[in-house]
């Protein structure tokens, strides 16, 4: 299960699991993002390749209009997934 909590227009918190079963819902929600958006991962337990696809699609769309995703609070397991995929070179993971 995945919860996407909009704290405001530019800040989002993910809670649960972002996997193939949740990716369509996540695509729909992330397609509403514009500008620079900070996504907090401190409550995300797991991300699959389908979840990575949602984030990559969103990053590409936002960067085309001068925006970006900022990823914050990744737990060690989720951070490793990003590093193994080379996504630490694509995203601001401060």
URTA-V16135 format. One record per backbone hydrogen bond with DSSP energy under -0.5 kcal/mol. NH is the residue of the N-H (numbers start at 0). CO is the residue of the C=O. E is the energy in kcal/mol with one decimal. If there is no record, write none. Layout:
NH&CO&E ; NH&CO&E
//
This chain:
2&14&-2.8 ; 4&2&-0.6 ; 4&12&-3.0 ; 5&3&-0.7 ; 6&4&-0.9 ; 6&10&-1.9 ; 7&10&-1.6 ; 10&7&-0.9 ; 11&37&-2.8 ; 12&4&-2.5 ; 13&39&-2.7 ; 14&2&-2.2 ; 15&42&-2.3 ; 16&0&-2.4 ; 17&45&-2.6 ; 18&16&-0.8 ; 21&18&-1.4 ; 22&18&-1.1 ; 23&19&-0.5 ; 25&21&-2.2 ; 26&22&-3.0 ; 27&23&-2.1 ; 28&24&-2.1 ; 29&25&-3.3 ; 30&26&-1.9 ; 31&28&-1.6 ; 32&29&-1.5 ; 36&34&-0.6 ; 36&67&-2.6 ; 37&9&-3.0 ; 38&36&-0.5 ; 38&69&-3.5 ; 39&11&-3.3 ; 39&37&-0.5 ; 40&38&-0.5 ; 40&71&-3.6 ; 42&13&-0.7 ; 43&40&-2.3 ; 44&15&-3.4 ; 44&42&-0.6 ; 45&15&-1.1 ; 47&17&-2.3 ; 51&47&-2.2 ; 52&48&-2.0 ; 53&49&-1.6 ; 54&50&-1.9 ; 55&51&-2.8 ; 56&52&-2.7 ; 57&53&-2.1 ; 58&54&-2.8 ; 59&55&-2.6 ; 60&56&-2.3 ; 61&57&-2.9 ; 62&58&-2.8 ; 63&59&-1.3 ; 64&61&-1.6 ; 65&62&-1.4 ; 66&61&-3.0 ; 67&34&-1.5 ; 69&36&-2.9 ; 70&91&-3.0 ; 71&38&-2.7 ; 78&74&-2.8 ; 79&75&-2.0 ; 80&76&-1.7 ; 81&77&-1.9 ; 82&78&-2.5 ; 83&79&-3.1 ; 84&80&-1.8 ; 85&81&-0.5 ; 85&82&-1.1 ; 86&81&-2.1 ; 87&81&-0.9 ; 88&85&-1.4 ; 89&86&-1.0 ; 90&86&-2.3 ; 91&68&-1.0 ; 92&90&-0.9
//
